Amino acid sequence: MGFLNNILMTIKKVMLVFGTRPEAIKMAPLVKELEKYPNKYKVIVVVTAQHREMLDQVLSIFNIKPDYDLDLMKKGQDLYDVTSRVLLGMREVLSKNSPDIVLVHGDTTTSTAAALSAFYEQIPVGHVEAGLRTYNIYSPWPEEANRQLTSRLATYHFAPTELSKDNLLKEGISNDKIFVTGNTVIDALNMVVNKFKNDIELEEKIITNLSKAGFCNVRGERKIVLITGHRRENFGNGFINICEAIKELSVKYPNVDFIYPMHLNPNVRNAIRKVFGNINNIFGNLFFIEPLEYLSFVYLMEKSSIILTDSGGIQEEAPSLGKPVLVMRDTTERPEAIEAGTVKLVGTNVKQIVNEVSMLLDDEEYYKNISKAINPYGDGFACSRILKRL
């Protein structure tokens, strides 16, 4: 009996909290890694469903069944709603489970509110993907403020790069609480790429799904420019400019396919409709499709020539696939990729977006230099490094 008690005492309760698709992608490999060691960890997965449908797709791909689902997604919700619902939902979950540590990820409202909830219960917080900074709390908004707030609440900081660690050290965080691990998104990316590269039936299923979604050039017969956009700071004129640039490029390059899986946020879709009308792919080489589940999206990234995005995660993923990334933002908390040459900031200026895409399409040497740059964000073993620290 004493032996059994000793075993139970050594098992640590690790609670992982996430709510959006990007968080789920980056936390999923960590969940799977922890689950390999049931004699060491009791894994408790909590999802807030800040993104509902897109979150569920990722959970399905990685075969993760949450222990708790706060299901807080409501039509028309704002940051006040999300923050308060996470806080109230986490109160009961934390009191029921008393975890040894709560792991949160990155820069979402879910992460910050969950970290605050754990702080109220005096439970240590581990911040995965810690230390990214622009030092402009309104860009990206609200993500930059979320990151800084979460750092003040966290006990352990899992920084993806040395630069992220340096940011934390400058903010007075103790060196022995910061661990450079690489980014877990590379772990997730490798898992997914291996899935479809080693399974012909799965690849055919992905191709069929993309065809049904409205895009037929899924085997890469023509060059593909993949476009994504969702950042709040681009709502309004920013997205109008992005759409105008895409429109100009689709006319300039009739032999290149431009594919835009549209984010569900009405601010994004309203801008697309304002520029393109009824979105019926009237340009022939411009495809507006519904959001893709992660497996199909990674497949499309792998087949693309260029990625035009305002996403943070794609800045980290695409270089591992050898894809140049043009970031439609004025600032980035991921300067390592810019220094490495895999990513370039183009903002939301129509002329600049058109010029940079044109250079990549027209200048083979320029394209080759960017696509062969080394990814600074990791080697696919971030999760195992985090477990060593736990």
N, C-alpha and C positions, 0 to 999 in steps of 0.2 A: 504493500500500500504506500509506504514511504517512497519507494522507487517511482511509482505512478505519479505521486504528488510532485516529485522533483521534475519529472518530464513536463507536467502541466505548468509548473512555475516557469520553465524555460521557454514555453511557447509564447511568443509576443503577438498581441492583437494589433494588426496593422490595418487602419481604415484608409481607403483611397476614395476621395470625393472629386467628382467631375460632372460637368453638365452640358458641354458643347461638343460638337463633332471634333474640332481640333484637339481638345483636351482628351477625349476618348481615344483618339488615334495614338496620342503620345503616352497615355497611361495604360493602354491595353497590354503592351508587351511587358510592362512592369507587373501588372496583375498576373499574367501568365508565368512570369519568372518566380514570383512569390509562391504561386500555387505548386511549384515543383518541390517545395520543402514544407510539407504539412507538419513535420515534426518540429519545425522552428517557428512557423508563422500561422496564425489564424487570420485569414484574409477576409476583410469586410468591405464590400464595394457599395458605395452610395452614389446614386446619380440624382441630379437635381432636375434633369431634362430642361435646362435653359434652352437647348435646341431639342425638340422632341423627335421628329422623324429622322433627321440626319444623325442624331445620337444613336437611335435604335439600329440603324444600318450598320454602324461600326461595331456595336455590341454583338450583332449577329455574325459578322465576319470573323471576329475573334472568339466567338462562342463564350461570351461573358454574360452571366445572369446576375444582375444586381441583387444584393441582399435588401437594399432599401431604394425605393424610387419616390422622390418627393413630388414628381410630376407637376412642376410649378408653371409650365408653359401656358400662358393665357394670351388670347388675342389682344393686340394693342398694348402689351405690357411694356413698362419702361424700367429704367435702372432702379427707381425707388421700389417698384414691385418685386423685381428679382432679388434685390438685396434683402428686403424684409422677409420674403418667403423662405429664402435659404436660411437666414438666421433662426426663424421660428421652427422650420423643419428640422434643422440640425440639433436644436435643443433636445428634442425627444430621442433622436438617434444616439447622440452622445451619452445621454444619461442612461440609456438602456444597455450600452455596450462598454463604456469606459475603456476605450482603446488605449494602448501604450503610446501610439503616435498616429497623427492624422497627416496623410500625404495629400497635398494639393499641387496643382500644376499651373505654372505660367501666369497669365494676366487677365483672366476672366473675372466677372463679378461673382460667379460661383466660387472661384478660388479664394478671393479676398473675404467674402462673407463666411465661407466655411472655416478659414483660418481664424477669423474673429470669433466664431462660435467656439472653436477649440480653445482659444485663448481665455474665453469666459469660463471654461471648465478647467483651466490650467493644465491642459493636455499639450504636450510638445507637437509642434508643427514641422513637417519636412516639406520644403518648397522645391519641387522638381522644376528644372529650367529657371533657376534663380539668377539674378544679377544682370539681366538684359536692361539696357537703359537708353533713352534719348535725352533725358533730363529736361524735357519739355512736357509738363503734365497734361497738356492739351493735344499732344501729337505723339503716338496715336492715342485717341481718346475713346473710352476711359482707360485703355490698357496700361499706359505708362503710370498713371496714378495707382492703379491696381497693383502693379509690380512693386512699386515702392512701399505701398502700405503693407503688402504681404511680407516683404522683407523685414519690416519692423516687428511683425508678429511671429515670424518663424524662428525656430531653434536651430534647425539644420538646413543648410543651403546647398542644393545639388546644382552646381553651375555647369553649363554645357562647355564653356571655353575658359581659357586663362583670362581673357579680357573681361568676361563676366565676373570672374573671381576678383579681379582688380577693382572693378566697380564697387563690389561689396566691401572690400578692404578699405577703400576710400571713405565709405560711409560708416566706418567704425565697427564693422562686424568682425568678430574674432576669427583669426586664421584657422583655428582648430574646429570651427563650426562650418567651414566651407570646403566642399569636395568637388573637384573637377571630374566630371563623368562622361562628357560627350552628351549628345542630345538623343533622347529615347525615340525621337521620330525616325532616326536612321534604323534603329532596331525594328520598328514597325514596318518601315518601307521594305527592308530586306525580307521580312517574314512574308509580306504580300507579294513581292516580285517572285520569290521562290515558289509561291502557291501557283501562279499561272504559268511560270516557265517550266514547271515540272508536271503539269497536268494539262494535256491537250484538250480534254473535254471541258475543263474549266475555261480555258482560253476561248474555245468556240462559244461557250455560253456567254462570256463577256462580250464577244463580238456581236452575238445576236442581240444582247441587251442594248448595246450602243446603237445598233441599226434600228431597233424599235424606238429608241429615244429620238431618232431623227438624223443620225449621222452615219453615213455609209462608208466613208473612207477610213475604216478602222484598221486596215492592214498597212496603212502608211504609203499608199501608192502616190499620193501628192504630199507636198510639205504641209504641215499642220502648225498653226499658231493657236495655242490653248490660252483662253482668257478666263480669269476669275476676278470677282470684285465683291466686297461686302463691308469695307471699313466705314464706320460712322463719319469720320472726318471728311469722307468723299461724298456724303449725301448732298444732293442739290447740284450745284454747278460742276463739282468734281466729276460726278458720274455722267453728266451731260457731255463734258469735254472728252471723257474716256470713250463714250459712244460715238462722238463725232470723229475721233481718231480711228476707231475701228471701221467706221463707215468709209472713210477716205482710203484706208489700207485695203479694204476688200475690193474697191474699185481699181486701185493701183495695181494689185496683184491678183488677177482673175484666175491664175493657176495655182494659187495657194488657198487652202481651206482655213477659215477662221471659225473656231468653235467656242461657244460661250455657254457653259452650264450656269444658268441663272440662279443666283441666291434667292431664297424665298422672301427675303425682306422686301416689302412693297416700295421702299425708297429706292431700291436697286431697279426693280421692275418698272416703276413709273418713269425713270430716266430712260430706260431702253425703249419704252413705248413712245416717249416724247420724240425721240430721234428717229426711230424705225417704224413707228405706226403699229400695225397689227402683228408684227414679229412673225411673218410667214416665210422667212428665209428668201426674201425677194431678190437677193443679190446672187443666188445660186451657189456661191462659195462661202456664205456666212450662215452659220447654224446656231440658232438659239434653242437650247434644250433644257429640260428640267434637271435639277441637281442630280449628280451621279453618286451612287454608293461608292465607298472608298476603293474597293477592288477595281471597279471599272475606271475610276478616276486615275488611279496609279497606272493602269494599263495605257490610258490615253496620254498621261505624262510621258511614259516610256516611248510612245510612238511619235510624240510631238517634236518639232524642230526648235520652237521658241515658246516660252511661257511668259505671258503678260499678266501681272497680278498685283493685288495689294495685300496679299496674304503673308503672314509671318512664317507659317509652317512650310509653305512651298519654297521660300527662300532657302530653307535648310534641306528639303528633300530633293529638289530638282538637280542641284549640282552632283549628287550621287549618281544620277542617271545621265550625266553629261549634257544637261540642258541649260542654255543661257536663260537667265531670268531678268526681265525688266520690271522693276517695282514702281507701281503707280502711286507713290507717296513722296512727300517732301523730306521725310526723316525715316530712319529705321533704327531699331534697337538691336540690329544684327549687322554691325559694321564689318565683322570678320569676313563676310562673304564679299563685300565691296572691295576690301583690301586684297582678298584672294583673286578677285577678278571674275567671279562666277555670277555676280549680281551687279546691276546698275540701276540707280535711282533715276526715274524719268518724270516723276511728279504726275500732274494731271494736265499738263500743257499739251494741246493737240499737236503742235508742230514738233515738239520734242519726242513725243511717243511715235509719231509717224517716221521721223528721221532715224530713230534708234532701231525700230523694227526693220526699216528699209536697209540700213547698213548690215544687219545680221542676215537678211535675205539676199543681198546683192554681193557682199564681200566675203568670199569663202575663207580667207586668211583671218579676218576679224572674227568670224564665227568660230573657227577652229581654236583660236587662242582662248576664247571664253569657255567653250564647251569642254576643253581639256584641263581647265584649272582644277586644283585639288579642293575637295570639300572640307572646310575647316570645322565642320560640326560633329564629326565623329566617325566611328568605325563599326557601329552596330553592336557594341558591347556596353552601352551605358547602363542598362538595367542590372547587369551582373555587378558593375562597380557600385551602384546604389545599394544593392543587397549586402555587399561586403561592409559598407559603412553602417548599415542597419545592425 
